[in-house]
């Protein structure tokens, strides 16, 4: 454990875990949006942030080949990982990251990821005393198990995450806290996470960060504004394809596409 007021990252690295065998939307990272595969949008948008380096982490030779053709940095990782965080942990070893380096896990199914959100997460994490940080957005949508909800203390320590709507609207309705799929770790905390066995509630809910909560790791949150859309289903993909027609960020990375 370290104290964040003494923590100054030597390097800020973005890692984008990608796999093809999604049960809800097979070959999801390769779905084309505005002429590019989904994972490429995540990569180029992440590069617009203050990250020093960004890498796609995958076990797919197809993703590796496409990455090479687009000038995307790509790391091959094991097929045996149970989730994206474990895949990112292996990547930190391949990159020989320093213990003071900051790792941002950026999910490969977030083609509308906002680089300003990444920058805000970096700033907030450096100024806090925690091992892991997950931002949230206020969310009015209910009864959607594809959206992970966060329950936290007044000091923003995360108590639990669930696919159910928590807290329950028994006396009063308020916006839910929607888990945003950009997660800050130190090199030490991501390796500590991946060294632990999958936990009871992690396996029940299908939410990997419950492993950190169940093992007593210090994981915190904070609020961001705006909107984003993770692609979990074909309906999500159709929504994103429509929204990206009007997205201003695409113009900022079109010239980098080889």
C-alpha positions in Angstrom: 0.0 0.0 0.0 1.2 3.5 -0.8 0.0 7.0 -0.1 -1.2 8.9 -3.1 0.1 12.3 -1.9 3.6 10.8 -2.5 2.6 9.2 -5.8 3.8 10.7 -9.0 3.4 8.4 -12.0 6.5 8.0 -14.1 4.5 7.0 -17.1 0.7 6.9 -17.9 -0.2 3.9 -20.0 -3.5 3.0 -21.5 -4.3 -0.7 -22.1 -7.2 -1.9 -24.2 -8.2 -5.5 -23.6 -9.9 -7.2 -26.7 -11.1 -10.7 -27.3 -13.3 -12.1 -30.1 -15.4 -14.7 -28.2 -18.0 -12.5 -26.7 -21.2 -14.5 -26.0 -23.6 -11.6 -26.5 -22.0 -10.2 -29.7 -19.4 -12.5 -31.3 -16.4 -10.8 -32.9 -17.4 -7.6 -31.2 -14.1 -5.7 -31.5 -14.1 -6.1 -35.3 -17.6 -4.6 -35.9 -17.1 -1.8 -38.3 -18.2 1.8 -37.2 -17.5 4.7 -39.6 -15.0 2.5 -41.6 -13.0 1.4 -38.7 -13.2 -1.7 -36.4 -14.6 -0.9 -33.0 -11.3 -1.4 -31.1 -9.5 1.0 -33.4 -11.9 3.8 -32.4 -11.1 3.1 -28.7 -7.4 3.2 -29.5 -7.4 6.4 -31.5 -9.7 8.3 -29.1 -7.6 7.2 -26.1 -4.5 8.6 -27.9 -6.2 12.0 -27.8 -5.8 12.0 -24.0 -2.8 12.7 -21.8 -1.7 9.1 -21.8 2.0 8.6 -22.7 1.3 5.3 -24.5 -1.6 3.2 -25.5 -1.7 -0.5 -26.4 -4.3 -3.0 -27.5 -4.0 -6.3 -25.6 -5.4 -9.4 -27.3 -5.1 -13.1 -27.9 -6.4 -12.7 -31.5 -4.1 -12.9 -34.4 -6.8 -11.2 -36.5 -6.8 -8.2 -34.2 -3.0 -8.2 -34.3 -3.0 -8.1 -38.1 -5.5 -5.3 -38.3 -3.7 -3.3 -35.6 -0.5 -3.6 -37.7 -2.3 -2.3 -40.8 -3.6 0.7 -38.9 -0.4 1.6 -37.0 -1.9 0.5 -33.7 0.4 -0.7 -30.9 -0.6 -4.3 -30.0 0.5 -6.8 -27.4 -0.3 -10.5 -27.7 -1.5 -12.0 -24.4 -2.7 -15.5 -23.2 -6.0 -17.1 -24.2 -6.5 -18.2 -20.6 -7.4 -14.9 -19.0 -10.9 -14.8 -17.3 -11.3 -11.1 -17.9 -9.8 -7.9 -19.4 -8.1 -6.9 -16.1 -6.1 -10.1 -16.0 -5.2 -9.5 -19.7 -4.0 -6.0 -18.9 -2.0 -7.3 -15.9 0.0 -9.6 -18.2 0.6 -6.6 -20.5 2.2 -4.7 -17.7 4.7 -7.5 -17.3 5.5 -7.5 -21.0 6.0 -3.8 -20.9 8.2 -4.0 -17.8 6.3 -1.1 -16.2 7.8 0.6 -13.1 5.9 0.3 -9.8 5.2 4.0 -10.0 3.6 3.8 -13.5 -0.1 4.4 -13.8 -2.3 2.0 -15.8 -5.6 2.9 -17.3 -7.7 -0.1 -18.3 -9.9 1.0 -21.2 -12.5 -1.5 -22.3 -12.4 -2.4 -26.0 -16.2 -2.1 -26.4 -16.3 1.6 -25.6 -16.0 3.1 -29.1 -17.3 6.5 -27.9 -14.8 6.8 -25.0 -14.1 10.4 -24.2 -10.4 11.4 -23.8 -11.5 14.1 -21.4 -12.9 11.4 -19.1 -9.5 9.6 -19.2 -7.7 12.8 -18.3 -10.1 13.5 -15.4 -9.6 9.9 -14.1 -5.8 10.4 -14.2 -6.0 13.6 -12.3 -8.4 12.3 -9.7 -6.5 9.1 -9.1 -3.2 10.9 -8.5 -4.9 13.1 -5.9 -6.5 10.2 -4.0 -5.3 7.5 -1.6 -6.6 4.3 -3.2 -5.5 1.3 -5.2 -8.1 1.3 -7.9 -10.5 4.0 -9.2 -13.6 3.7 -11.3 -15.6 6.8 -12.3 -19.3 6.8 -12.7 -22.0 8.7 -14.7 -25.5 9.4 -13.4 -27.9 7.0 -15.1 -31.7 7.2 -15.4 -32.1 3.9 -17.2 -33.4 1.0 -15.1 -33.6 -2.8 -15.3 -30.7 -3.1 -17.7 -28.3 -5.9 -16.6 -25.7 -4.8 -19.1 -25.2 -1.6 -17.1 -23.1 -2.2 -14.0 -24.2 0.0 -11.1 -22.0 1.3 -8.2 -22.9 1.7 -4.5 -20.5 3.9 -2.6 -19.9 5.7 0.7 -20.1 9.4 1.3 -16.3 9.4 0.9 -16.6 7.6 -2.5 -15.3 4.2 -1.4 -17.0 1.6 -3.4 -19.1 -0.9 -1.3 -20.5 -3.0 -4.1 -21.2 -3.3 -7.8 -24.2 -5.0 -9.4 -26.1 -5.6 -12.6 -29.2 -5.1 -10.5 -30.5 -1.6 -9.8 -28.8 -0.7 -6.5 -29.9 0.9 -4.2 -33.5 -0.3 -4.4 -36.1 2.4 -5.1 -38.2 1.6 -2.0 -38.8 5.1 -0.7 -37.3 7.4 -3.3 -36.1 7.4 -6.9 -32.7 8.9 -7.7 -30.2 8.5 -10.6 -28.1 5.3 -10.4 -24.3 5.4 -10.6 -23.3 3.8 -13.9 -19.8 2.2 -13.9 -17.7 3.9 -16.6 -15.4 1.4 -18.3 -12.1 3.2 -17.7 -10.3 2.0 -14.6 -7.2 3.3 -13.0 -4.6 1.0 -11.4 -1.0 1.3 -10.3 1.2 -1.4 -11.8 1.3 -3.0 -8.3 -2.5 -3.0 -7.8 -3.4 -4.5 -11.1 -0.9 -7.3 -10.5 -2.2 -7.8 -7.0 -5.7 -8.1 -8.4 -4.8 -10.6 -11.0 -2.9 -12.8 -8.5 -6.2 -13.4 -6.5 -8.6 -16.1 -7.4 -12.0 -15.2 -8.9 -14.3 -14.4 -6.0 -17.9 -15.5 -5.1 -19.8 -12.4 -6.1 -17.5 -11.8 -9.1 -18.6 -15.1 -10.5 -22.3 -14.6 -9.6 -22.6 -11.1 -11.1 -20.0 -11.4 -13.9 -18.3 -8.2 -12.6 -14.5 -8.7 -12.3 -13.9 -5.7 -9.9 -16.0 -7.4 -7.3 -12.8 -9.5 -6.7 -11.1 -6.4 -5.5 -14.0 -5.4 -3.2 -14.3 -8.9 -1.8 -10.5 -9.0 -1.1 -10.6 -5.7 0.8 -8.7 -3.6 -1.8 -9.2 0.2 -1.6 -11.3 1.0 -4.6 -13.0 4.4 -5.0 -15.2 6.3 -7.5 -16.1 9.9 -8.5 -18.6 11.5 -10.7 -18.1 12.5 -14.3 -20.5 14.3 -16.6 -21.4 13.4 -20.2 -22.4 10.1 -21.8 -20.9 7.1 -23.4 -22.2 3.8 -24.6 -20.6 0.4 -24.1 -21.5 -2.1 -26.9 -22.9 -5.3 -25.4 -25.6 -6.1 -27.9 -26.5 -5.6 -31.6 -29.0 -2.9 -30.5 -26.1 -1.1 -28.8 -24.0 -1.4 -32.0 -26.8 0.1 -34.1 -27.1 3.0 -31.6 -23.4 3.7 -31.7 -23.2 3.6 -35.5 -26.0 6.2 -35.6 -24.4 8.5 -32.9 -20.9 8.3 -34.4 -22.2 9.9 -37.7 -22.3 13.2 -35.7 -19.3 12.6 -33.4 -16.7 15.5 -33.6 -13.8 13.5 -32.2 -13.5 11.3 -35.3 -12.2 14.3 -37.3 -9.3 14.6 -34.8 -7.9 11.1 -35.6 -8.8 10.6 -39.2 -5.4 11.8 -40.3 -3.7 9.2 -38.1 -5.4 6.3 -39.8 -2.9 4.5 -42.1 
